[in-house]
Amino acid sequence: MRFLKKASGDSSLNNHILDEIVISFAASLDKYLSVISVLAGIAPLLGLLGTVTGMVTTFSVISIFGTGNAKAMAAGISEALITTQSGLVVAIPGFYMSNYLYRKSNSLKHKIASTAIHLKTYI
């Protein structure tokens, strides 16, 4: 539809306009894909950071109270496991969706490019 609004009587200008629209649309499809990938990649690292802090807490409790304070040790271990789980809960669907959207984006870009080539035969 954008092409029809911008089209002129000049064939080479129309080809250029069509190319610019295809490039613009392709760029808009990929705009946030890298953000999704980065967030999915960072999530397990943040979970690992929580795991490390939870284990540091656990070892601090052990160094102060010995192994007799199971409740305090369990709190540190629980912190470690919850953050690991949270990181994985974000990362696994994030990686899946990132890959899915990347494939969908490539498919749409291919269809748009094919349509543009087809349109160029008529202008």
Residue pairs with C-beta under 8 A, 6 or more apart in sequence:
2 21
3 14
3 17
3 18
3 21
3 119
6 17
6 21
7 14
7 17
7 123
8 14
8 17
11 123
14 123
15 120
15 123
18 116
18 119
18 120
18 123
19 116
21 116
22 112
22 113
22 116
25 109
25 112
26 109
26 112
29 105
29 108
29 109
30 105
33 98
33 101
33 102
33 105
36 94
36 97
36 98
36 101
37 94
37 95
37 98
39 90
39 94
40 90
40 91
40 94
40 95
40 97
40 98
41 91
41 95
43 86
43 87
43 88
43 90
43 91
43 94
44 87
44 88
44 91
45 87
46 83
46 87
47 83
47 84
47 85
47 86
47 87
47 88
47 91
48 84
48 87
49 83
50 79
50 80
50 82
50 83
50 84
50 86
50 87
51 80
51 81
51 83
51 84
52 80
53 79
53 80
53 83
54 76
54 77
54 78
54 79
54 80
54 81
54 82
54 83
55 76
55 77
55 80
56 76
57 75
57 76
57 79
58 73
58 76
58 77
58 80
59 76
60 76
61 69
61 72
61 73
61 75
61 76
62 73
65 72
67 73
